[in-house]
Amino acid sequence: MFSGKDCRPTFRFVGEQWKDKLGAGILLKNKEKDRVTGPESFPAFAICILLRGKGEYIDWETQKHYPLEAGNYFLRIPGTVHQIRIDLESQWLECFLNLGYHAYPYFRAFCGISPEHPVGKFTPDEAWMQKYFELKKDLKEVPEQLLLDLVPRFFELAITALREFDSRDPAVRLMEEACRFLCSDFKHVPDLKKFCREHGWGYENFRKKFTEIIGISPNRYRLKRRLDAARALLLQKQMPVRIIAQELGYKTSNEFSMHFKKDSGMTPSEFRRQNQTLME
């Protein structure tokens, strides 16, 4: 089932943006060049499901290591620098779904995924795999005008994997909920102490647990996600910088520019010019 030309990766572009492509395929990684990949980041959002083998996912920013084995998935999140290390003797076998750059905000909002939780558990059953192979076949064969009809099927398979029953520590699930709360409205400062009271936590204990699980403080997390949102908005050339600053809760354009340059090494306008080709 996992050999032959039918398992080779297939990619098709949706629209004119090179980042927005659909893809699926089975990857066997057992050569020396496969042992370590990266550090690298990807322009598109993808979910990779490990069917066989073992290794680890390394977040390059926090240097957190996540063990990988059959029954795990790991995420390729746009802009997140990471590294995969593979145990070649384990005969690593993965299947993947490439959903394109613009799919990520939807999965972040509705499935609660984030760069701080790049690895999860999912073991595909026979029915899921059957749908996967049918989708891959159609991806290769459908005419261009029917390509967008495949998008709901890509989303269905990915959502099934991401929403599998999660029996992790309740504290982990609370921190994921806190991540969504911190990013739900950038125009107003969230009342994190009220959030803690409503969930039966003292603020200091919560802050320490959040930092332990997520890898950075709540304040730093919100700042990073706000700047991620700024980069996405700056790629929309019709939005003036001052409007983006207002949408993200900055008091002035100068304050926004100062924070953006401190994090990115360039002003919002310089970032926009550097990425001009992505906006055309």
RODO-2510 file (C-alpha; in nm, 4 decimals, decimal comma):
residues 280
     n   res          X          Y          Z
     1     m     0,0000     0,0000     0,0000
     2     f     0,2922     0,2350     0,0680
     3     s     0,5115     0,1599    -0,2318
     4     g     0,5106     0,2387    -0,6008
     5     k     0,4573     0,5493    -0,8053
     6     d     0,1062     0,6102    -0,6641
     7     c     0,2653     0,7057    -0,3313
     8     r     0,4965     0,9716    -0,4741
     9     p     0,4197     1,3305    -0,3671
    10     t     0,1764     1,5227    -0,5839
    11     f     0,1415     1,9019    -0,5751
    12     r    -0,1030     2,1309    -0,7535
    13     f    -0,1180     2,5101    -0,7351
    14     v    -0,4412     2,6816    -0,6293
    15     g    -0,4669     3,0261    -0,7852
    16     e    -0,1629     3,2319    -0,8767
    17     q     0,0252     3,2434    -0,5454
    18     w     0,3169     2,9992    -0,5396
    19     k     0,2660     2,9469    -0,1653
    20     d    -0,0887     2,8217    -0,2110
    21     k    -0,0562     2,4680    -0,3319
    22     l    -0,2246     2,1447    -0,2349
    23     g    -0,0097     1,8389    -0,1860
    24     a    -0,0174     1,4791    -0,0650
    25     g     0,2165     1,1830    -0,0700
    26     i     0,3974     0,9066     0,1170
    27     l     0,7624     0,9606     0,2096
    28     l     1,0073     0,6837     0,3017
    29     k     1,3170     0,8296     0,4650
    30     n     1,5985     0,5800     0,5120
    31     k     1,8997     0,7414     0,3441
    32     e     2,1856     0,9209     0,5154
    33     k     2,0775     1,2567     0,3683
    34     d     1,7412     1,2131     0,5476
    35     r     1,8913     1,1787     0,8955
    36     v     1,8709     1,5497     0,9801
    37     t     1,6634     1,8093     0,7975
    38     g     1,6842     2,1818     0,8526
    39     p     1,6787     2,4028     1,0406
    40     e     1,4167     2,5189     0,7935
    41     s     1,0798     2,6864     0,7677
    42     f     0,8043     2,6351     0,5134
    43     p     0,5845     2,8911     0,3355
    44     a     0,2788     2,6640     0,3457
    45     f     0,0873     2,4929     0,6243
    46     a     0,1107     2,1119     0,6291
    47     i     0,0390     1,8214     0,8603
    48     c     0,2719     1,5196     0,8488
    49     i     0,1612     1,1887     1,0025
    50     l     0,4223     0,9343     1,1043
    51     l     0,3058     0,5867     0,9996
    52     r     0,6273     0,4096     1,0969
    53     g     0,9577     0,4982     1,2563
    54     k     1,0855     0,7365     1,5201
    55     g     1,2794     1,0583     1,5577
    56     e     1,2260     1,4034     1,7016
    57     y     1,0993     1,7502     1,6144
    58     i     1,3098     2,0428     1,7391
    59     d     1,1730     2,3960     1,7715
    60     w     1,4702     2,6046     1,6634
    61     e     1,3667     2,9146     1,8616
    62     t     1,3008     2,7540     2,1993
    63     q     1,5215     2,4461     2,1441
    64     k     1,2409     2,2277     2,2790
    65     h     1,2611     1,8657     2,1642
    66     y     0,9470     1,6627     2,0859
    67     p     0,9835     1,2845     2,0452
    68     l     0,8213     1,1372     1,7343
    69     e     0,7009     0,7820     1,6779
    70     a     0,4305     0,6036     1,4810
    71     g     0,0979     0,7565     1,5822
    72     n     0,2356     1,1119     1,6028
    73     y     0,1760     1,4008     1,3679
    74     f     0,3914     1,7109     1,3376
    75     l     0,3031     2,0443     1,1801
    76     r     0,4791     2,2576     0,9231
    77     i     0,3668     2,6040     1,0321
    78     p     0,4489     2,8973     0,8027
    79     g     0,7512     3,0857     0,9306
    80     t     0,8275     2,8450     1,2174
    81     v     1,1913     2,7348     1,2011
    82     h     1,2336     2,3721     1,3023
    83     q     1,4441     2,0646     1,2510
    84     i     1,3545     1,6969     1,2093
    85     r     1,5960     1,4269     1,3216
    86     i     1,5251     1,0747     1,2026
    87     d     1,6333     0,7339     1,3298
    88     l     1,7213     0,5788     0,9937
    89     e     1,7092     0,2247     1,1285
    90     s     1,3410     0,2747     1,2153
    91     q     1,2461     0,2941     0,8427
    92     w     1,0624     0,6246     0,8758
    93     l     0,7403     0,6410     0,6742
    94     e     0,5132     0,9456     0,6715
    95     c     0,2141     1,0738     0,4815
    96     f     0,1469     1,4439     0,4515
    97     l    -0,1210     1,6928     0,3589
    98     n    -0,0005     2,0275     0,2251
    99     l    -0,2812     2,2826     0,2626
   100     g    -0,1174     2,6065     0,1488
   101     y    -0,0255     2,9284     0,3260
   102     h    -0,3755     3,0712     0,3703
   103     a    -0,5131     2,7586     0,5384
   104     y    -0,3117     2,8162     0,8541
   105     p    -0,5205     3,1000     1,0093
   106     y    -0,8340     2,8844     0,9862
   107     f    -0,6752     2,5869     1,1586
   108     r    -0,5194     2,8126     1,4195
   109     a    -0,8589     2,9684     1,4972
   110     f    -1,0815     2,6610     1,4846
   111     c    -0,8520     2,3732     1,5826
   112     g    -0,6420     2,5579     1,8392
   113     i    -0,3067     2,4747     1,6802
   114     s    -0,0075     2,6959     1,7486
   115     p     0,3716     2,6993     1,7000
   116     e     0,4042     2,6089     2,0686
   117     h     0,2360     2,2701     2,0092
   118     p     0,3800     2,1372     1,6839
   119     v     0,3362     1,7682     1,7694
   120     g     0,0256     1,5640     1,8529
   121     k    -0,1184     1,2154     1,8404
   122     f    -0,3173     1,0601     1,5562
   123     t    -0,3287     0,7039     1,4264
   124     p    -0,5144     0,6912     1,0942
   125     d    -0,7551     0,4017     1,0534
   126     e    -0,8282     0,2150     0,7315
   127     a    -1,1174     0,4458     0,6397
   128     w    -0,9010     0,7581     0,6810
   129     m    -0,6223     0,6087     0,4701
   130     q    -0,8685     0,5077     0,1998
   131     k    -0,9969     0,8654     0,1784
   132     y    -0,6380     0,9863     0,1723
   133     f    -0,5398     0,7718    -0,1266
   134     e    -0,8581     0,8609    -0,3138
   135     l    -0,7846     1,2293    -0,2548
   136     k    -0,4255     1,1919    -0,3706
   137     k    -0,5409     1,0175    -0,6890
   138     d    -0,7940     1,2913    -0,7609
   139     l    -0,5340     1,5603    -0,6894
   140     k    -0,3234     1,4160    -0,9666
   141     e    -0,6050     1,3692    -1,2178
   142     v    -0,8740     1,6380    -1,1819
   143     p    -0,8808     1,9189    -1,4406
   144     e    -0,7743     2,2643    -1,3306
   145     q    -1,1281     2,4037    -1,3046
   146     l    -1,2200     2,1343    -1,0471
   147     l    -0,9123     2,1695    -0,8297
   148     l    -1,0792     2,3894    -0,5678
   149     d    -1,3429     2,1191    -0,5159
   150     l    -1,0730     1,9158    -0,3421
   151     v    -1,0064     2,1751    -0,0719
   152     p    -1,2926     2,0620     0,1605
   153     r    -1,1627     1,7057     0,1428
   154     f    -0,8121     1,8208     0,2404
   155     f    -0,9617     2,0130     0,5320
   156     e    -1,1763     1,7176     0,6408
   157     l    -0,8787     1,4801     0,6647
   158     a    -0,6620     1,7358     0,8427
   159     i    -0,9350     1,8306     1,0917
   160     t    -0,9981     1,4636     1,1723
   161     a    -0,6313     1,4227     1,2594
   162     l    -0,6072     1,7411     1,4642
   163     r    -0,9282     1,6872     1,6591
   164     e    -0,8697     1,3296     1,7677
   165     f    -0,9612     1,2794     2,1342
   166     d    -0,6930     1,4374     2,3505
   167     s    -0,6317     1,2867     2,6950
   168     r    -0,3381     1,5092     2,7906
   169     d    -0,2911     1,6865     3,1202
   170     p    -0,5781     1,9367     3,1764
   171     a    -0,3132     2,2026     3,2411
   172     v    -0,1898     2,1629     2,8813
   173     r    -0,5402     2,2090     2,7446
   174     l    -0,5881     2,5164     2,9649
   175     m    -0,2666     2,6702     2,8346
   176     e    -0,3865     2,6118     2,4778
   177     e    -0,7123     2,7864     2,5670
   178     a    -0,5077     3,0688     2,7197
   179     c    -0,3134     3,1021     2,3932
   180     r    -0,6386     3,1498     2,2037
   181     f    -0,7617     3,3974     2,4660
   182     l    -0,4423     3,6037     2,4454
   183     c    -0,4773     3,6363     2,0679
   184     s    -0,8532     3,6785     2,0396
   185     d    -0,8441     4,0603     2,0309
   186     f    -0,5272     4,2572     1,9705
   187     k    -0,7031     4,5922     2,0004
   188     h    -0,7560     4,5539     2,3743
   189     v    -0,5294     4,4255     2,6513
   190     p    -0,6725     4,0928     2,7752
   191     d    -0,7576     4,0611     3,1448
   192     l    -0,5409     3,7600     3,2143
   193     k    -0,5947     3,7769     3,5915
   194     k    -0,9694     3,7477     3,5348
   195     f    -0,9073     3,4519     3,3025
   196     c    -0,7051     3,2852     3,5784
   197     r    -0,9759     3,3426     3,8395
   198     e    -1,2433     3,2005     3,6098
   199     h    -1,0374     2,8837     3,5684
   200     g    -0,9391     2,8463     3,9335
   201     w    -0,5741     2,9450     3,8987
   202     g    -0,3637     3,1998     4,0821
   203     y    -0,1950     3,4375     3,8410
   204     e     0,1653     3,3622     3,9430
   205     n     0,1139     2,9850     3,9293
   206     f    -0,0527     3,0227     3,5915
   207     r     0,2286     3,2398     3,4547
   208     k     0,4933     2,9888     3,5648
   209     k     0,2982     2,6931     3,4218
   210     f     0,2357     2,8784     3,0960
   211     t     0,6065     2,9535     3,0582
   212     e     0,6946     2,5912     3,1378
   213     i     0,4535     2,4431     2,8810
   214     i     0,4604     2,7055     2,6049
   215     g     0,8269     2,7979     2,6411
   216     i     0,7796     3,1752     2,6760
   217     s     0,5824     3,4034     2,9079
   218     p     0,2172     3,4961     2,8365
   219     n     0,3176     3,8547     2,7589
   220     r     0,5944     3,7470     2,5214
   221     y     0,3598     3,4969     2,3554
   222     r     0,0979     3,7620     2,2829
   223     l     0,3623     4,0026     2,1527
   224     k     0,4979     3,7410     1,9107
   225     r     0,1514     3,6454     1,7834
   226     r     0,0606     4,0134     1,7396
   227     l     0,3722     4,0637     1,5273
   228     d     0,2863     3,7487     1,3292
   229     a    -0,0518     3,9084     1,2576
   230     a     0,1253     4,2293     1,1568
   231     r     0,3351     4,0435     0,8971
   232     a     0,0248     3,8812     0,7522
   233     l    -0,1551     4,2168     0,7283
   234     l     0,1473     4,3851     0,5733
   235     l     0,1279     4,1363     0,2869
   236     q    -0,2086     4,2914     0,2018
   237     k    -0,0838     4,5911     0,0064
   238     q    -0,4166     4,7728     0,0233
   239     m    -0,3933     4,8212     0,4032
   240     p    -0,2040     5,1363     0,5128
   241     v     0,0484     5,0878     0,7925
   242     r    -0,1426     5,3254     1,0217
   243     i    -0,4602     5,1152     0,9846
   244     i    -0,2670     4,7975     1,0624
   245     a    -0,1270     4,9667     1,3730
   246     q    -0,4813     5,0568     1,4853
   247     e    -0,6133     4,7056     1,4147
   248     l    -0,3401     4,5567     1,6315
   249     g    -0,3933     4,7925     1,9225
   250     y    -0,0870     5,0161     1,8913
   251     k    -0,1361     5,3746     2,0061
   252     t     0,0594     5,5213     1,7151
   253     s     0,2213     5,4119     1,3910
   254     n     0,5587     5,5024     1,5412
   255     e     0,5052     5,2659     1,8350
   256     f     0,4108     4,9881     1,5920
   257     s     0,7153     5,0555     1,3727
   258     m     0,9496     5,0560     1,6716
   259     h     0,8231     4,7188     1,8017
   260     f     0,8192     4,5676     1,4541
   261     k     1,1751     4,6740     1,3760
   262     k     1,3009     4,5498     1,7128
   263     d     1,1587     4,2038     1,6372
   264     s     1,2161     4,1830     1,2602
   265     g     1,5209     4,3997     1,2019
   266     m     1,3310     4,6175     0,9530
   267     t     1,0470     4,8665     0,9523
   268     p     0,6963     4,7644     0,8381
   269     s     0,7496     4,9536     0,5118
   270     e     1,0823     4,7799     0,4502
   271     f     0,9205     4,4415     0,5204
   272     r     0,6423     4,5229     0,2753
   273     r     0,8886     4,6246     0,0021
   274     q     1,0999     4,3129     0,0587
   275     n     0,7925     4,0931     0,0147
   276     q     0,6429     4,2888    -0,2736
   277     t     0,6440     3,9883    -0,5093
   278     l     0,4238     3,7903    -0,2700
   279     m     0,1616     4,0657    -0,2839
   280     e     0,1358     4,0835    -0,6623
***
